[in-house]
């Protein structure tokens, strides 16, 4: 049994859906921000 499996087995309660939604929102926000930054960089490179 690897370390990750051991940690998962030690979880007594499942992760609440609110926590999963919170993580999903953070992921979506950071992905959106990254895409905006990449778009600005590409635009800036094309203009110059």
C-alpha positions in Angstrom: 0.0 0.0 0.0 1.6 3.3 -1.0 1.6 6.5 1.0 -1.4 8.1 -0.8 -3.5 4.9 -0.3 -2.6 4.9 3.3 -3.7 8.5 3.8 -7.0 7.9 1.9 -7.7 4.9 4.1 -7.1 7.0 7.2 -9.9 9.5 6.2 -12.8 8.8 8.6 -15.4 10.9 6.8 -15.7 11.7 3.1 -14.9 15.2 1.9 -18.0 17.3 2.1 -19.4 18.4 -1.3 -19.1 22.0 -0.2 -15.3 21.5 0.1 -15.2 19.9 -3.4 -17.1 22.8 -4.8 -14.8 25.3 -3.1 -11.8 23.5 -4.6 -13.5 23.4 -8.0 -14.1 27.2 -7.9 -10.5 27.9 -7.0 -9.3 25.7 -9.8 -11.7 27.4 -12.3 -10.6 30.9 -11.1 -6.9 30.1 -11.3 -7.4 28.5 -14.8 -9.3 31.5 -16.0 -6.6 33.8 -14.7 -3.9 31.8 -16.3 -5.7 31.9 -19.6 -6.1 35.6 -19.4 -2.4 36.0 -18.7 -1.5 33.8 -21.6 -3.9 35.8 -23.9 -2.3 39.1 -22.8 1.2 37.7 -23.4 0.3 36.4 -26.9 -1.5 39.7 -27.8 1.5 41.7 -26.5 3.9 39.5 -28.5 1.8 39.9 -31.7 1.5 43.7 -31.3 5.3 44.2 -30.9 
